Amino acid sequence: MQQMMAQVQKMQRDMATVQEELKQETVDASAGGGMVTVTVSGDLVIQAVKIDPSAVDPDDVEMLSDIILAAANEALRAAQELAGKRMEGITGGMDLGGMGLPGL
């Protein structure tokens, strides 16, 4: 029992370390043929949105909104995938979805 508790505590420390490391890692995703690029950190915070000036058409703001939305959703999905892969090495594939961890 004591050994199991030690393993759980180590896993918790390792998970906290990975979560801190994920804050420093970023993923980029673009949409509209690269007209919009969104950068998201591994802890699911949008860090930057870059818009190519040619994407700005005052007569079609809805298209730009759709492109931004698509890029943001793809960047968030990629960040969740990154976090899931990083945590998988620690948890050994255990389902920890109810623990409120990014990417799980």
C-alpha positions as CSV (number, residue, x, y, z in Angstrom):
1,M,0.0,0.0,0.0
2,Q,2.8,2.4,0.9
3,Q,4.5,1.7,-2.4
4,M,1.3,2.4,-4.3
5,M,0.9,5.7,-2.5
6,A,4.5,6.6,-3.4
7,Q,3.8,5.8,-7.0
8,V,0.7,8.0,-7.0
9,Q,2.6,10.9,-5.4
10,K,5.3,10.6,-8.0
11,M,2.7,10.6,-10.8
12,Q,1.2,13.7,-9.3
13,R,4.6,15.5,-9.2
14,D,5.3,14.4,-12.8
15,M,1.9,15.6,-14.0
16,A,2.5,19.0,-12.3
17,T,5.9,19.2,-14.0
18,V,4.4,18.4,-17.4
19,Q,1.6,20.9,-16.9
20,E,4.2,23.6,-16.2
21,E,6.2,22.6,-19.2
22,L,3.1,22.7,-21.4
23,K,2.7,26.4,-20.5
24,Q,6.0,27.1,-22.4
25,E,5.2,25.0,-25.5
26,T,3.1,26.3,-28.3
27,V,1.3,24.9,-31.4
28,D,0.3,26.9,-34.5
29,A,-2.6,26.3,-36.8
30,S,-3.6,28.2,-39.9
31,A,-6.7,28.4,-42.0
32,G,-7.7,30.0,-45.2
33,G,-4.6,29.0,-47.0
34,G,-2.4,30.5,-44.3
35,M,-4.3,33.8,-44.2
36,V,-4.9,33.4,-40.4
37,T,-2.6,31.7,-38.0
38,V,-3.4,31.1,-34.3
39,T,-0.8,30.1,-31.7
40,V,-2.0,28.3,-28.6
41,S,0.1,27.2,-25.6
42,G,0.0,23.7,-24.3
43,D,-2.2,24.8,-21.4
44,L,-4.8,25.9,-23.9
45,V,-4.3,29.7,-23.9
46,I,-4.4,31.5,-27.2
47,Q,-1.1,33.4,-27.4
48,A,-1.4,35.1,-30.8
49,V,-3.6,35.6,-33.8
50,K,-1.9,36.6,-37.1
51,I,-4.0,37.9,-39.9
52,D,-2.6,38.4,-43.4
53,P,-3.7,41.9,-44.6
54,S,-5.0,40.4,-47.8
55,A,-7.6,38.5,-45.7
56,V,-9.2,41.7,-44.5
57,D,-12.1,42.5,-46.8
58,P,-14.6,45.0,-45.3
59,D,-17.3,43.6,-47.5
60,D,-16.8,40.1,-46.3
61,V,-16.1,40.2,-42.5
62,E,-18.0,37.0,-42.0
63,M,-15.5,35.0,-44.1
64,L,-12.6,36.4,-42.0
65,S,-14.5,35.5,-38.8
66,D,-15.0,31.9,-40.1
67,I,-11.3,31.6,-41.0
68,I,-10.2,32.9,-37.5
69,L,-12.7,30.4,-35.9
70,A,-11.3,27.5,-37.9
71,A,-7.7,28.4,-37.1
72,A,-8.4,28.8,-33.4
73,N,-10.3,25.5,-33.2
74,E,-7.6,23.6,-35.0
75,A,-4.9,25.2,-32.7
76,L,-6.8,24.3,-29.6
77,R,-7.3,20.7,-30.9
78,A,-3.5,20.5,-31.6
79,A,-2.7,21.8,-28.1
80,Q,-5.0,19.3,-26.5
81,E,-3.4,16.5,-28.5
82,L,0.1,17.7,-27.4
83,A,-1.0,17.7,-23.8
84,G,-2.6,14.3,-24.1
85,K,0.6,12.8,-25.6
86,R,2.7,14.3,-22.9
87,M,0.5,13.1,-20.1
88,E,0.1,9.7,-21.6
89,G,3.7,8.9,-20.9
90,I,3.1,9.6,-17.2
91,T,-0.3,8.0,-16.7
92,G,0.5,4.9,-18.8
93,G,-2.7,5.4,-20.7
94,M,-5.0,5.6,-17.6
95,D,-8.2,7.5,-18.3
96,L,-8.0,10.7,-16.2
97,G,-10.6,12.7,-18.1
98,G,-12.5,13.7,-15.0
99,M,-9.5,15.3,-13.4
100,G,-9.8,18.6,-15.3
101,L,-6.4,18.3,-17.0
102,P,-5.9,20.0,-20.4
103,G,-5.9,17.5,-23.2
104,L,-7.4,14.7,-21.2
